[in-house]
Amino acid sequence: MKVKVHWIMDGIAELDAESLEAAEQLVNAELARFVKENADIPSKLGINAIQGKAYLPGSTEDLAQKNGGSE
C-alpha cells in the first residue's frame, strides 16, 4: 500500500547573535551541516524546503506563540 505522510518540523532556536540576519545565518549553517552529513534524509523523507525567520523576544511573533497563535 502506498501512503503519503505530510509532516512539518517546527521549532524555535534561541541563541546569541549580533543581528537578526546573523542569527538566521547561524541556524542556516547548522541546518546545512546536518543535511550535508545526512545526505539521504532529504530524498528519503521528501523534504522540499526548510525555512525560518528571526525575530526579537517580546515581538508579536513571540507573544503569539505564547498565546497559542492568537495575536
Secondary structure, DSSP 8 states (H G I E B T S, - for coil): -----------------SSHHHHHHHHHHHHHHHHHHTTHHHHHHT----------TTSHHHHHHHTTT--
